[in-house]
Amino acid sequence: MSTGPRILVADSPDAYQAFRAALTSSFALVHAASFEEAKQALDPAPTLVVCGCHFDEGRMYDLLRHLKATRGLDRIPFMAVRCVPGELLDDALYESVKIAVRALGGNAFVDLLRWQRRWGTAEASHRLTHLVQTLAATPPADTG
C-alpha cells in the first residue's frame, strides 16, 4: 500500500498510470475514472485533487467547480494535468487552460508531456513530484 498524503487522481486509467509512473515519491493515490467516482472519492477528503484535462469526456472543469462550491472541500488544492499523448497543446491553448484553471480556483496546470520534452523525463518527474508535495503540504487558507 502506498504511503503519504491521500491524493485523488481523476483521469482515464492510462493517464492515471502515466501520472503514477512519473512520481518519484510515494503517495496514497486514489483513482477515479468518472465524475461520479470522483465525487464519491472526495469522502474522506483528499489532501490534493489531480484531474486530467480530458477526464470523463471533458468534465475537469465540472469537478473543479464542484470542489470549490462544496463547503469542506473548497480549500483542497486542485491541479489540472495532461499526462498522455494526444493533440499537442499549442502555446495559446496551453496558456488558456492555465488561466481557466486558476480563474475557477485551481492551483496549477501541468502538461507533463511538454515538461518531458523541455527538461527530459527525470527532471520532469522531479518537478512534478515537488509540485505535488508542495500542494499536498499547503495549509488551507483561513476564509473565516
MDAnalysis code that builds the backbone (N, CA, C; Angstrom):
import MDAnalysis as mda
import numpy as np

u = mda.Universe.empty(432, n_residues=144, atom_resindex=np.repeat(np.arange(144), 3), trajectory=True)
u.add_TopologyAttr("name", ["N", "CA", "C"] * 144)
u.add_TopologyAttr("resid", np.arange(1, 145))
u.add_TopologyAttr("resname", ["MET", "SER", "THR", "GLY", "PRO", "ARG", "ILE", "LEU", "VAL", "ALA", "ASP", "SER", "PRO", "ASP", "ALA", "TYR", "GLN", "ALA", "PHE", "ARG", "ALA", "ALA", "LEU", "THR", "SER", "SER", "PHE", "ALA", "LEU", "VAL", "HIS", "ALA", "ALA", "SER", "PHE", "GLU", "GLU", "ALA", "LYS", "GLN", "ALA", "LEU", "ASP", "PRO", "ALA", "PRO", "THR", "LEU", "VAL", "VAL", "CYS", "GLY", "CYS", "HIS", "PHE", "ASP", "GLU", "GLY", "ARG", "MET", "TYR", "ASP", "LEU", "LEU", "ARG", "HIS", "LEU", "LYS", "ALA", "THR", "ARG", "GLY", "LEU", "ASP", "ARG", "ILE", "PRO", "PHE", "MET", "ALA", "VAL", "ARG", "CYS", "VAL", "PRO", "GLY", "GLU", "LEU", "LEU", "ASP", "ASP", "ALA", "LEU", "TYR", "GLU", "SER", "VAL", "LYS", "ILE", "ALA", "VAL", "ARG", "ALA", "LEU", "GLY", "GLY", "ASN", "ALA", "PHE", "VAL", "ASP", "LEU", "LEU", "ARG", "TRP", "GLN", "ARG", "ARG", "TRP", "GLY", "THR", "ALA", "GLU", "ALA", "SER", "HIS", "ARG", "LEU", "THR", "HIS", "LEU", "VAL", "GLN", "THR", "LEU", "ALA", "ALA", "THR", "PRO", "PRO", "ALA", "ASP", "THR", "GLY"])
u.atoms.positions = np.array([
    [0.842, -1.191, 0.000],
    [0.000, 0.000, 0.000],
    [0.881, 1.245, 0.000],
    [0.463, 2.229, -0.765],
    [1.213, 3.479, -0.827],
    [1.048, 4.263, 0.462],
    [2.079, 5.013, 0.794],
    [2.018, 5.852, 1.973],
    [2.093, 7.303, 1.543],
    [1.887, 8.185, 2.479],
    [1.964, 9.606, 2.166],
    [0.585, 10.198, 2.065],
    [0.514, 11.461, 1.624],
    [-0.767, 12.156, 1.529],
    [-1.732, 11.434, 0.597],
    [-3.028, 11.445, 0.955],
    [-4.068, 10.844, 0.115],
    [-4.408, 11.823, -0.999],
    [-4.204, 11.389, -2.233],
    [-4.399, 12.241, -3.407],
    [-5.380, 11.573, -4.356],
    [-6.435, 12.315, -4.697],
    [-7.392, 11.834, -5.684],
    [-6.863, 12.173, -7.069],
    [-6.766, 11.161, -7.932],
    [-6.353, 11.368, -9.319],
    [-7.540, 10.991, -10.201],
    [-8.177, 12.005, -10.753],
    [-9.356, 11.822, -11.593],
    [-8.926, 11.897, -13.047],
    [-8.885, 10.740, -13.698],
    [-8.429, 10.694, -15.088],
    [-8.675, 9.299, -15.639],
    [-8.384, 9.118, -16.909],
    [-8.512, 7.808, -17.543],
    [-7.487, 6.856, -16.925],
    [-7.720, 5.544, -17.030],
    [-6.738, 4.594, -16.487],
    [-5.329, 4.786, -17.058],
    [-5.206, 5.044, -18.352],
    [-3.885, 5.245, -18.958],
    [-3.199, 6.485, -18.389],
    [-3.947, 7.567, -18.255],
    [-3.371, 8.800, -17.720],
    [-3.004, 8.632, -16.243],
    [-3.842, 7.921, -15.494],
    [-3.540, 7.648, -14.087],
    [-2.208, 6.892, -13.979],
    [-2.034, 5.875, -14.796],
    [-0.790, 5.089, -14.760],
    [0.413, 5.952, -15.134],
    [0.251, 6.822, -16.132],
    [1.350, 7.710, -16.546],
    [1.702, 8.685, -15.422],
    [0.675, 9.229, -14.760],
    [0.906, 10.143, -13.639],
    [1.629, 9.423, -12.507],
    [1.128, 8.246, -12.148],
    [1.719, 7.459, -11.060],
    [3.172, 7.106, -11.375],
    [3.434, 6.724, -12.616],
    [4.790, 6.336, -13.015],
    [5.754, 7.520, -12.987],
    [5.240, 8.719, -13.183],
    [6.104, 9.904, -13.220],
    [6.514, 10.382, -11.830],
    [5.769, 10.010, -10.810],
    [6.099, 10.453, -9.452],
    [7.327, 9.721, -8.930],
    [8.175, 10.445, -8.219],
    [9.393, 9.843, -7.678],
    [9.302, 9.601, -6.178],
    [8.172, 9.916, -5.565],
    [7.927, 9.651, -4.148],
    [6.617, 8.906, -4.013],
    [6.411, 8.324, -2.844],
    [5.216, 7.537, -2.592],
    [4.073, 8.415, -2.073],
    [2.917, 8.222, -2.660],
    [1.704, 8.907, -2.232],
    [0.584, 7.868, -2.189],
    [-0.433, 8.122, -1.388],
    [-1.617, 7.266, -1.353],
    [-2.569, 7.765, -2.428],
    [-2.417, 7.224, -3.630],
    [-3.220, 7.670, -4.767],
    [-4.538, 6.911, -4.825],
    [-5.609, 7.656, -5.060],
    [-6.947, 7.088, -5.240],
    [-7.377, 7.461, -6.648],
    [-7.713, 6.459, -7.454],
    [-8.071, 6.716, -8.844],
    [-9.578, 6.796, -9.023],
    [-10.031, 7.752, -9.814],
    [-11.426, 7.859, -10.222],
    [-11.458, 8.097, -11.724],
    [-12.225, 7.276, -12.437],
    [-12.282, 7.392, -13.892],
    [-13.509, 8.155, -14.372],
    [-14.437, 8.455, -13.469],
    [-15.640, 9.192, -13.864],
    [-15.934, 10.283, -12.838],
    [-16.779, 11.214, -13.243],
    [-17.173, 12.314, -12.370],
    [-17.847, 11.773, -11.103],
    [-18.730, 10.805, -11.259],
    [-19.415, 10.224, -10.090],
    [-18.431, 9.518, -9.162],
    [-17.485, 8.758, -9.719],
    [-16.462, 8.109, -8.896],
    [-15.633, 9.148, -8.153],
    [-15.310, 10.243, -8.829],
    [-14.508, 11.296, -8.201],
    [-15.266, 11.934, -7.043],
    [-16.559, 12.211, -7.234],
    [-17.353, 12.799, -6.149],
    [-17.401, 11.859, -4.942],
    [-17.527, 10.568, -5.187],
    [-17.538, 9.594, -4.086],
    [-16.180, 9.534, -3.388],
    [-15.110, 9.681, -4.154],
    [-13.756, 9.596, -3.589],
    [-13.368, 10.835, -2.783],
    [-14.221, 11.854, -2.799],
    [-13.949, 13.060, -2.006],
    [-14.311, 12.875, -0.528],
    [-14.823, 11.693, -0.173],
    [-15.148, 11.383, 1.217],
    [-14.468, 10.072, 1.594],
    [-13.449, 10.110, 2.433],
    [-12.937, 11.275, 3.140],
    [-12.158, 12.208, 2.200],
    [-12.091, 13.453, 2.595],
    [-11.458, 14.472, 1.759],
    [-9.982, 14.152, 1.535],
    [-9.533, 14.221, 0.279],
    [-8.107, 14.030, -0.007],
    [-7.310, 15.282, 0.341],
    [-6.010, 15.145, 0.347],
    [-5.117, 16.271, 0.585],
    [-4.983, 17.138, -0.660],
    [-5.142, 16.507, -1.826],
    [-4.968, 17.158, -3.120],
    [-5.844, 16.450, -4.135],
    [-6.397, 17.213, -5.082],
    [-7.108, 16.628, -6.217],
    [-6.300, 16.933, -7.471],
    [-5.986, 15.878, -8.218],
    [-5.310, 15.992, -9.506],
    [-6.312, 15.522, -10.550],
    [-6.518, 16.325, -11.585],
    [-7.525, 15.966, -12.586],
    [-6.971, 16.168, -13.985],
    [-7.190, 15.176, -14.827],
    [-6.737, 15.237, -16.207],
    [-7.586, 16.150, -17.063],
    [-6.962, 16.751, -18.046],
    [-7.647, 17.672, -18.962],
    [-8.817, 17.027, -19.676],
    [-8.704, 15.758, -19.983],
    [-9.747, 15.072, -20.737],
    [-10.531, 14.105, -19.857],
    [-10.516, 14.338, -18.555],
    [-11.217, 13.497, -17.589],
    [-12.697, 13.376, -17.933],
    [-13.169, 12.153, -18.001],
    [-14.589, 11.856, -18.188],
    [-15.225, 12.742, -19.262],
    [-14.617, 12.703, -20.440],
    [-15.106, 13.434, -21.614],
    [-15.213, 14.941, -21.374],
    [-14.197, 15.491, -20.718],
    [-14.128, 16.935, -20.551],
    [-14.747, 17.477, -19.276],
    [-14.858, 16.665, -18.235],
    [-15.517, 17.105, -17.005],
    [-14.540, 17.656, -15.964],
    [-13.324, 17.974, -16.387],
    [-12.342, 18.527, -15.458],
    [-12.869, 19.795, -14.798],
    [-13.411, 20.710, -15.583],
    [-13.908, 21.962, -15.011],
    [-15.125, 21.723, -14.122],
    [-15.947, 20.724, -14.453],
    [-17.081, 20.371, -13.589],
    [-16.596, 19.914, -12.221],
    [-15.543, 19.086, -12.213],
    [-15.006, 18.612, -10.935],
    [-14.406, 19.770, -10.139],
    [-13.698, 20.653, -10.806],
    [-13.117, 21.808, -10.123],
    [-14.219, 22.697, -9.544],
    [-15.261, 22.960, -10.319],
    [-16.372, 23.777, -9.818],
    [-17.057, 23.100, -8.634],
    [-17.265, 21.789, -8.713],
    [-17.886, 21.040, -7.606],
    [-17.036, 21.158, -6.345],
    [-15.749, 20.980, -6.497],
    [-14.837, 21.053, -5.357],
    [-14.906, 22.430, -4.690],
    [-14.832, 23.468, -5.479],
    [-14.789, 24.831, -4.937],
    [-16.145, 25.305, -4.422],
    [-17.236, 24.663, -4.859],
    [-18.574, 25.053, -4.414],
    [-19.051, 24.259, -3.194],
    [-18.276, 23.261, -2.763],
    [-18.695, 22.396, -1.667],
    [-17.946, 22.747, -0.393],
    [-18.714, 23.174, 0.604],
    [-18.121, 23.522, 1.897],
    [-17.384, 22.309, 2.453],
    [-16.198, 22.550, 2.935],
    [-15.366, 21.472, 3.459],
    [-14.399, 20.908, 2.425],
    [-14.721, 21.117, 1.154],
    [-13.826, 20.669, 0.071],
    [-13.205, 21.855, -0.644],
    [-13.761, 23.037, -0.418],
    [-13.390, 24.220, -1.189],
    [-11.953, 24.677, -0.990],
    [-11.309, 24.207, 0.060],
    [-9.918, 24.631, 0.304],
    [-8.892, 23.561, -0.082],
    [-9.356, 22.465, -0.659],
    [-8.441, 21.419, -1.123],
    [-7.748, 21.901, -2.392],
    [-6.433, 21.843, -2.454],
    [-5.730, 22.247, -3.682],
    [-6.145, 21.374, -4.876],
    [-6.146, 21.986, -6.058],
    [-6.547, 21.313, -7.296],
    [-5.473, 21.549, -8.347],
    [-5.012, 20.455, -8.950],
    [-4.016, 20.542, -10.016],
    [-4.567, 19.852, -11.260],
    [-4.649, 20.583, -12.356],
    [-5.007, 20.002, -13.641],
    [-3.730, 19.459, -14.277],
    [-3.874, 18.345, -15.007],
    [-2.686, 17.707, -15.569],
    [-3.011, 17.081, -16.920],
    [-2.012, 17.034, -17.761],
    [-2.086, 16.327, -19.042],
    [-0.915, 15.358, -19.069],
    [-1.230, 14.049, -19.118],
    [-0.176, 13.030, -18.989],
    [-0.056, 12.076, -20.171],
    [-1.033, 12.051, -21.043],
    [-0.993, 11.083, -22.141],
    [-0.968, 11.796, -23.483],
    [-0.289, 11.192, -24.458],
    [-0.213, 11.806, -25.783],
    [-1.596, 11.945, -26.413],
    [-1.690, 12.908, -27.245],
    [-2.915, 13.194, -27.979],
    [-2.635, 14.428, -28.795],
    [-3.618, 15.274, -28.892],
    [-3.410, 16.533, -29.584],
    [-2.395, 17.373, -28.833],
    [-1.446, 17.932, -29.554],
    [-0.483, 18.823, -28.923],
    [-1.167, 20.135, -28.567],
    [-0.840, 20.645, -27.394],
    [-1.365, 21.943, -26.990],
    [-0.406, 23.016, -27.475],
    [-0.884, 23.886, -28.370],
    [-0.022, 24.991, -28.775],
    [0.070, 25.970, -27.599],
    [0.959, 26.936, -27.710],
    [1.205, 27.842, -26.586],
    [-0.052, 28.580, -26.136],
    [-0.878, 29.016, -27.079],
    [-2.082, 29.763, -26.731],
    [-3.083, 28.887, -25.984],
    [-3.276, 27.649, -26.437],
    [-4.205, 26.742, -25.763],
    [-3.672, 26.355, -24.387],
    [-2.378, 26.107, -24.293],
    [-1.741, 25.793, -23.008],
    [-1.994, 26.918, -22.005],
    [-1.772, 28.157, -22.424],
    [-1.985, 29.309, -21.539],
    [-3.461, 29.466, -21.175],
    [-4.356, 29.193, -22.119],
    [-5.783, 29.343, -21.832],
    [-6.253, 28.328, -20.796],
    [-5.732, 27.103, -20.837],
    [-6.084, 26.108, -19.816],
    [-5.554, 26.552, -18.457],
    [-4.324, 27.034, -18.404],
    [-3.764, 27.534, -17.141],
    [-4.611, 28.663, -16.570],
    [-5.003, 29.602, -17.414],
    [-5.791, 30.750, -16.970],
    [-7.167, 30.291, -16.472],
    [-7.809, 29.394, -17.203],
    [-9.138, 28.915, -16.809],
    [-9.090, 28.160, -15.485],
    [-8.091, 27.315, -15.308],
    [-7.951, 26.561, -14.057],
    [-7.780, 27.523, -12.891],
    [-6.927, 28.499, -13.043],
    [-6.707, 29.490, -11.970],
    [-7.961, 30.316, -11.717],
    [-8.656, 30.713, -12.781],
    [-9.853, 31.546, -12.632],
    [-10.952, 30.821, -11.861],
    [-11.001, 29.502, -11.969],
    [-12.012, 28.711, -11.260],
    [-11.552, 28.281, -9.873],
    [-10.363, 28.714, -9.461],
    [-9.891, 28.413, -8.118],
    [-8.859, 27.311, -8.029],
    [-8.421, 26.787, -9.176],
    [-7.390, 25.752, -9.176],
    [-6.025, 26.341, -8.880],
    [-5.081, 25.468, -8.564],
    [-3.748, 25.900, -8.153],
    [-2.684, 25.777, -9.235],
    [-2.856, 24.838, -10.165],
    [-1.789, 24.613, -11.143],
    [-2.316, 23.816, -12.330],
    [-1.613, 23.961, -13.451],
    [-1.827, 23.110, -14.615],
    [-0.463, 22.627, -15.072],
    [-0.327, 21.320, -15.202],
    [0.924, 20.718, -15.650],
    [0.664, 19.927, -16.919],
    [1.378, 20.270, -17.974],
    [1.396, 19.458, -19.184],
    [2.676, 18.629, -19.081],
    [2.539, 17.434, -18.520],
    [3.707, 16.590, -18.257],
    [4.474, 16.286, -19.541],
    [3.771, 16.095, -20.628],
    [4.444, 15.800, -21.900],
    [5.303, 16.978, -22.351],
    [4.785, 18.179, -22.176],
    [5.547, 19.393, -22.503],
    [6.773, 19.475, -21.601],
    [6.597, 19.202, -20.312],
    [7.722, 19.226, -19.364],
    [8.779, 18.198, -19.749],
    [8.343, 17.005, -20.152],
    [9.297, 15.955, -20.532],
    [10.090, 16.354, -21.771],
    [9.427, 16.989, -22.722],
    [10.151, 17.461, -23.916],
    [11.134, 18.566, -23.546],
    [10.742, 19.431, -22.639],
    [11.569, 20.587, -22.275],
    [12.758, 20.200, -21.397],
    [12.514, 19.383, -20.364],
    [13.552, 19.107, -19.371],
    [14.028, 17.656, -19.329],
    [13.405, 16.774, -20.095],
    [13.729, 15.361, -20.023],
    [12.847, 14.674, -18.976],
    [12.750, 13.364, -19.086],
    [11.837, 12.595, -18.239],
    [12.181, 12.694, -16.761],
    [13.451, 12.548, -16.418],
    [13.839, 12.554, -14.997],
    [13.562, 13.909, -14.343],
    [13.940, 14.991, -14.997],
    [13.724, 16.319, -14.422],
    [12.232, 16.650, -14.362],
    [11.466, 16.253, -15.372],
    [10.017, 16.474, -15.360],
    [9.380, 15.732, -14.186],
    [9.816, 14.512, -13.948],
    [9.303, 13.731, -12.817],
    [9.656, 14.389, -11.492],
    [10.885, 14.871, -11.385],
    [11.310, 15.563, -10.169],
    [10.445, 16.801, -9.928],
    [10.220, 17.599, -10.959],
    [9.426, 18.826, -10.833],
    [7.965, 18.500, -10.498],
    [7.419, 17.470, -11.138],
    [6.041, 17.066, -10.851],
    [5.905, 16.629, -9.396],
    [6.815, 15.803, -8.945],
    [6.772, 15.313, -7.565],
    [6.898, 16.466, -6.582],
    [7.789, 17.394, -6.859],
    [7.952, 18.557, -5.978],
    [6.659, 19.383, -5.919],
    [6.021, 19.595, -7.059],
    [4.780, 20.363, -7.085],
    [3.683, 19.633, -6.306],
    [3.560, 18.327, -6.494],
    [2.558, 17.541, -5.755],
    [2.824, 17.628, -4.259],
    [4.075, 17.469, -3.855],
    [4.422, 17.578, -2.434],
    [4.085, 18.959, -1.884],
    [4.396, 19.996, -2.638],
    [4.128, 21.365, -2.205],
    [2.635, 21.608, -2.050],
    [1.850, 21.215, -3.049],
    [0.403, 21.419, -2.979],
    [-0.228, 20.581, -1.869],
    [0.254, 19.359, -1.701],
    [-0.295, 18.486, -0.651],
    [0.041, 19.006, 0.742],
    [1.104, 19.773, 0.865],
    [1.517, 20.303, 2.164],
    [0.970, 21.703, 2.428],
    [0.270, 22.272, 1.432],
    [-0.255, 23.628, 1.579],
    [-1.379, 23.644, 2.599],
    [-1.211, 24.432, 3.654],
    [-2.308, 24.510, 4.623],
    [-3.497, 25.251, 4.008],
    [-4.713, 24.837, 4.325],
    [-5.875, 25.533, 3.779],
    [-5.896, 26.983, 4.199],
    [-6.354, 27.842, 3.303],
    [-6.460, 29.271, 3.616],
    [-7.556, 29.468, 4.649],
    [-7.346, 30.418, 5.534],
    [-8.358, 30.745, 6.545],
    [-9.336, 31.716, 5.916],
    [-10.513, 31.209, 5.615],
    [-11.507, 32.053, 4.968],
    [-12.566, 32.545, 5.958],
    [-12.413, 32.198, 7.229],
    [-13.405, 32.579, 8.241],
    [-13.056, 33.843, 8.841],
])
